[in-house]
Amino acid sequence: ADMQIALFEQIGLGQWFRYVTGGLEVLCAILLLVPKTAAIGAALLAVTMVGAIATHLFIIGGRPVPAIVLLLMTGAVAWYRRPVSVCGDK
């Protein structure tokens, strides 16, 4: 966890942001486990990954590849778990 503490210090928002981010990720993981809320959980995680990519590109440097892969994965889950119209309209 020392690496995460240093990473969030480098971001500059303080350690409270580490707790918020971790809590959001756990909440989204729980939402992913429930079929009715999987799309919401995946969409929230996708937004989190966009933030992670931006953080890597503009603040801390490094390679954003893991965050990009996770964005693609959560985007796919959100897309395939989106609510389908009862009427069959697309």
Buried (B, 14 or more C-beta within 10 A) or exposed (E): EEEEEEEBEEEEEEEEEBEEBEEBBEEBEEBBEEEEBBBBBBBBBBBBBBEBBEBBEEEBEEEBEEBBEBBEBBBEBBEEBEEEEEEEEE
